[in-house]
Amino acid sequence: MASSSPSSMVINVSFVLFVFLLMNSSSAQLSTNFYSKTCPKLLDTAKSVVKYAVSKERRMGASLLRLHFHDCFVNGCDGSILLDDTSSFTGEKTAGPNNNSVRGFNVINDIKSKVEGICPGVVSCADIVAIAARDSVEVLGGPTWEVKLGRRDSKTASFSAANSGVIPPPSSTLDNLINRFQAVGLSTKDMVALSGAHTIGQARCLLFRTRIYNETNIDSSFAKKKQGSCPFPSGSGDNNLAPLDLESPTVFDNEYYKNLINQKGLLHSDQILHNGGSTDSLVEKYSQSSNTFNSDFTAAMVKMGDISPLTGSKGEIRKKCWKVNS
């Protein structure tokens, strides 16, 4: 048998490397039909649980959407936010942006339990979080989109990462919002569109007290009304809730942007989007066209779901969403 020449060996090695990279690249791709054969009833099963949960408490839709956001911004969309503390790490649930704020874990666990009953060990908790976010928006009257799937679950969580400022706080400046979103590959347009998620849900008095008492870019009657349920100084009524969208807090629409134009944004980080800065025109565009908002929002949600997923052999498929497999 003739020996290979050095040049042909280089070509062969290059070809093998190319094939390996191609295979590795394709395995890392999320797809909308990832579970079509391995768990064909997944989407219907998940949606039924979300519909029931939201019918019992409309606010839960906003909570499930927020859960996806807070998961993806900390080390990617890997389900790490769902993990309880262990002897080897402190999880993300008690970090500043999440403590007494992020909720909906029970709904994710309910979906996981039902999905394990029909296709055990197949569907990740990270994917369930992404699906539940989409279903919540749809159930509350918003747009729908095809969720890309195939994420795997992390085996750890990071309290310090969740506390590091990667999740922009309600006190954020416009520059900080833009920078935080750009750091995970999301544009300014994506940031403004995703902020429209605040068309549903509520916030605690602790997070908007400074705005309603100290800021000047706020409608005076709106501020006075909010002060009634959010007394000053702090320490009293900190956990009293107010809707982020005063017009239609349980319907996914574009009223949030209309509120900003009228200086009725509840959070500082809301109103800063329409305050004489570079994002004013986007806010105005979305306030005038719900179709444009819906289109940009769904596109941004798909992009957000692509933030550093674990795929292929990385991570695991957790049996229970709140703990790693033993």
C-alpha positions in Angstrom: 0.0 0.0 0.0 1.5 3.3 -1.0 2.3 5.8 1.8 0.6 9.2 1.8 2.6 12.2 0.8 3.0 15.1 3.4 0.8 17.3 1.3 -2.1 14.8 1.1 -1.8 14.2 4.9 -2.2 18.0 5.4 -5.3 17.9 3.2 -6.7 14.9 5.0 -6.2 16.4 8.4 -7.7 19.7 7.2 -10.7 17.9 5.8 -11.3 15.9 9.1 -10.9 19.2 11.1 -13.4 20.9 8.8 -16.0 18.0 9.2 -15.5 18.1 13.0 -16.1 21.8 13.2 -19.1 21.5 10.9 -20.6 18.8 13.1 -19.7 20.7 16.3 -21.3 23.8 14.8 -24.5 22.1 13.8 -24.9 20.3 17.1 -24.7 23.7 18.8 -27.6 25.1 16.8 -30.9 25.5 18.4 -33.9 24.7 16.3 -37.7 25.2 16.4 -38.3 21.5 15.8 -35.7 20.1 18.2 -38.2 17.9 20.1 -40.6 17.2 17.2 -39.7 13.4 17.3 -38.5 13.0 20.9 -41.3 14.8 22.6 -44.1 15.8 20.2 -46.6 16.7 22.8 -44.2 19.1 24.6 -45.6 22.4 23.4 -49.3 21.5 24.0 -48.4 20.2 27.5 -46.5 23.3 28.4 -49.1 25.7 27.1 -51.9 24.0 29.1 -50.0 24.5 32.3 -49.2 28.2 31.5 -52.9 28.9 30.6 -54.1 27.4 33.8 -51.5 29.3 35.9 -52.3 32.7 34.2 -56.0 32.1 34.5 -55.6 31.8 38.3 -53.3 34.8 38.5 -52.8 37.2 35.5 -49.6 38.5 37.0 -48.0 35.1 36.6 -47.6 35.7 32.8 -45.3 38.6 33.5 -43.4 36.6 36.1 -42.7 33.8 33.7 -41.5 36.2 31.0 -39.2 37.9 33.5 -37.8 34.6 34.6 -36.5 33.9 31.1 -34.9 37.4 30.9 -33.2 37.0 34.3 -32.0 33.5 33.4 -30.5 34.5 30.0 -28.6 37.6 31.3 -26.6 35.6 33.8 -24.2 33.2 32.0 -26.7 32.5 29.2 -30.1 30.8 28.9 -29.1 27.7 30.9 -31.8 27.3 33.6 -29.3 28.3 36.3 -31.8 30.7 37.9 -34.0 27.7 38.9 -31.4 26.0 41.1 -31.7 26.1 44.8 -28.6 26.7 47.0 -26.4 23.7 47.7 -23.3 23.0 49.8 -21.1 23.8 46.8 -22.7 27.0 45.5 -25.1 29.7 46.4 -27.7 30.0 43.7 -29.2 33.1 41.9 -32.6 33.2 43.6 -31.5 35.3 46.5 -29.3 37.7 44.5 -30.3 41.4 44.5 -32.2 41.5 41.2 -34.1 38.3 42.0 -34.7 38.1 45.8 -38.4 38.6 46.7 -38.9 39.5 43.1 -38.5 36.7 40.6 -41.2 34.1 40.8 -43.0 31.4 38.8 -40.7 28.6 39.8 -43.7 26.5 40.8 -45.2 26.8 37.3 -41.9 25.7 35.6 -41.8 22.8 38.0 -45.4 21.8 37.1 -44.6 21.9 33.4 -41.4 19.8 34.0 -43.4 17.2 36.0 -46.0 16.8 33.3 -43.3 16.7 30.5 -41.3 14.1 32.4 -44.5 12.0 32.5 -44.7 11.9 28.7 -41.0 12.0 27.7 -38.7 11.5 30.6 -35.1 12.8 30.5 -35.6 14.6 27.2 -36.6 18.2 27.7 -34.4 20.7 29.6 -35.6 23.1 32.2 -33.9 26.0 30.3 -36.1 25.2 27.2 -39.2 25.0 29.4 -38.5 28.5 30.7 -38.2 29.8 27.1 -41.4 28.1 26.1 -43.3 29.4 29.2 -42.2 33.0 28.4 -43.6 32.8 24.9 -46.9 31.1 26.0 -47.4 33.8 28.7 -47.1 36.6 26.2 -49.6 34.9 23.9 -52.1 34.0 26.6 -52.1 37.7 27.7 -53.0 38.8 24.2 -49.6 39.5 22.7 -47.8 38.1 19.7 -46.4 34.6 19.4 -43.2 33.3 17.8 -41.5 30.0 17.2 -39.2 29.2 20.1 -35.8 27.8 19.2 -35.0 24.8 21.4 -32.2 22.4 22.2 -30.7 24.1 25.3 -29.3 22.0 28.1 -29.2 22.8 31.8 -26.3 24.1 33.7 -24.9 22.1 36.6 -24.3 25.2 38.7 -25.5 28.7 39.4 -23.7 31.9 40.4 -25.0 34.3 43.1 -22.1 36.6 42.4 -22.7 36.8 38.6 -26.4 37.5 39.2 -25.3 40.3 41.6 -22.7 41.7 39.3 -24.9 44.3 37.5 -25.4 42.2 34.3 -29.1 42.5 35.0 -29.7 46.3 34.8 -31.4 47.7 37.9 -34.4 50.0 37.9 -32.2 52.9 38.6 -30.2 52.4 35.4 -29.2 55.3 33.1 -29.8 55.0 29.4 -26.2 54.4 28.8 -26.1 51.5 31.3 -29.2 49.9 29.7 -27.6 50.1 26.3 -24.3 48.8 27.5 -25.8 45.9 29.5 -27.8 44.7 26.5 -24.9 45.2 24.1 -22.8 43.0 26.4 -25.0 40.0 25.6 -25.3 40.8 21.9 -28.6 42.7 21.9 -28.9 46.1 20.2 -30.4 49.3 21.4 -33.5 48.5 19.4 -33.7 45.1 21.0 -33.4 46.8 24.4 -36.3 49.2 23.8 -38.5 46.5 22.4 -37.8 44.1 25.2 -38.5 46.8 27.7 -42.0 46.7 26.4 -42.4 43.5 28.5 -43.3 46.0 31.2 -46.7 46.4 29.5 -47.5 43.5 31.9 -46.6 42.9 35.5 -46.0 44.9 38.7 -43.2 46.4 40.7 -42.6 46.8 44.4 -42.7 50.3 46.0 -39.1 49.9 47.0 -38.1 50.0 43.4 -40.0 53.2 42.4 -40.2 55.2 45.6 -37.2 57.5 44.6 -38.8 58.2 41.3 -42.3 59.2 42.5 -40.9 61.5 45.2 -37.7 63.0 43.7 -37.8 63.0 39.9 -39.2 65.8 37.9 -39.8 64.0 34.6 -43.0 62.5 35.9 -46.7 63.5 35.6 -47.6 65.1 38.9 -51.0 63.5 39.3 -49.5 60.1 38.5 -46.8 60.6 41.1 -49.2 61.7 43.7 -51.5 58.8 43.2 -48.6 56.3 43.5 -47.4 58.0 46.7 -50.7 57.0 48.2 -49.6 53.3 48.2 -45.9 53.9 48.5 -45.2 56.0 51.6 -42.0 57.9 52.4 -39.6 57.4 54.0 -38.6 53.8 53.2 -39.3 51.0 55.5 -43.0 51.2 55.3 -44.9 49.6 52.4 -41.7 48.5 50.6 -43.4 45.5 49.1 -46.6 47.2 48.1 -47.2 46.6 44.4 -48.1 48.9 41.5 -48.7 48.0 37.9 -45.9 48.8 35.4 -48.5 49.8 32.9 -51.3 51.8 34.5 -53.6 51.5 31.5 -53.8 47.7 30.8 -51.5 45.9 33.3 -52.7 42.4 32.4 -52.9 42.7 28.6 -49.8 42.6 26.4 -50.1 45.7 24.2 -48.2 48.9 23.4 -49.7 51.1 26.1 -46.4 51.0 28.0 -44.9 53.3 25.4 -47.8 55.7 25.4 -47.3 55.9 29.2 -43.7 56.9 28.7 -44.6 59.7 26.3 -47.0 61.0 29.0 -44.3 60.8 31.6 -46.1 58.0 33.4 -43.4 55.4 33.4 -43.3 53.8 36.9 -39.6 53.0 37.0 -36.7 55.3 36.4 -35.3 52.8 33.8 -38.6 52.9 32.0 -39.0 56.7 31.7 -35.3 57.1 30.7 -36.2 55.5 27.4 -38.2 58.7 26.6 -36.4 61.6 28.2 -34.9 63.6 25.3 -32.3 60.9 24.5 -31.4 58.6 21.6 -34.3 56.1 22.2 -37.1 58.6 22.1 -37.9 57.9 18.4 -38.2 54.2 19.0 -40.6 54.7 21.9 -42.7 57.0 19.7 -42.7 54.5 16.9 -43.8 51.7 19.2 -46.5 53.9 20.7 -48.0 54.5 17.3 -47.8 51.0 15.9 -48.5 47.8 17.9 -47.6 45.8 14.8 -44.1 47.3 14.7 -43.6 46.7 18.4 -44.8 43.1 18.2 -42.5 42.4 15.3 -39.5 43.9 17.0 -40.3 42.3 20.3 -40.6 38.8 19.0 -37.4 39.2 17.0 -35.6 40.4 20.1 -37.0 37.5 22.2 -35.6 35.0 19.7 -32.2 36.8 19.9 -32.3 36.8 23.7 -33.0 33.1 23.7 -29.7 32.6 21.8 -27.5 34.0 24.5 -24.8 31.4 25.3 -26.9 28.3 25.5 -25.4 25.0 26.6 -25.8 22.5 23.8 -24.4 19.1 22.6 -22.7 17.3 25.5 -22.5 20.4 27.7 -24.6 20.6 30.9 -27.3 18.0 31.4 -31.1 17.5 31.2 -32.2 17.9 34.8 -34.8 15.6 36.2 -36.0 18.2 38.6 -35.5 21.9 37.8 -34.4 23.0 41.2 -31.5 20.6 41.6 -28.8 19.0 39.5 -28.9 15.3 38.8 -27.1 13.2 41.4 
